[in-house]
Amino acid sequence: MLSAAAKPHSAVLGAIKKVPYSIEGDPAGARPDEKELHVRPLVVDGKVKEWTTGDAHDVTDRSFAVRRAVRLNDALPGDKADHWVWQRGPWLLIDRTSGHVIALRLPDYDPAVSEVVWFRDYAAYCGLNAGGKHLYAVVAQVAARKPLLAKKLADWNPVDHAPEPCQAAVWQRDPLRVVFHPAGAAESSFNLVGSSAVLVEDGDEDPAPPKAP
């Protein structure tokens, strides 16, 4: 008896559209001067499963990461009608082959300060510790339980702080190094001990060795 063939799946990002967006609707994620947000639908097997924003990053040849865009009801209990606003949400990991979508849990990630810069399956960003009083340099690896790097950069005042606490981190391949640029402080660079990707994708098996040319 022949087994049924696996049903093919697809996961793609659709066309960009502009939606109203402001710091009133997203206090943690929006810049003071932002008036609109560019969003794209994540279409899985022909149906819109999520909305996303920003550039996608190919982690492997079949998995990519992209930030979720959330449509949230901002109506107060006494309001007579719903009031929908857009907010920047967590990062998602999408498998193009299986169509699976999971939310990435990035350590010490905070939408007010964290701008993720990807390299391979590493995410580099400034984060806030659990108490919200210290700014950290963080490098997380997809599917790893602990961050590859978590070092204090500066103290953090939640009321009085720079509009952009950190510039985007800068990656270097050889040696593996990442540089952080916190506002009002000297840059900090860290050499990392590279490790193999820990992401396990659906249906992964030990691949056959390549044939000699």
Buried (B, 14 or more C-beta within 10 A) or exposed (E): EEEEEEEEBEBEBEEEEEBEBBEEBBEEBBEEEBEEBEBBBBBBEEEEBBBBBBEBBEBBEBBBBBBBBBEEEBEEEEEEEEEEBBBBBEBBBBBBBBBBBEEBEBBBBBBEBBBBBBBBBBBBBBBBBEEEEBBBBBBBBBBBEEBBBBEEBBEBEEEEBEEEBBBBBBBEEEEBEBBBBBBEBEEBEBEBEEEEBEBEBEEEEEEEEEEEE
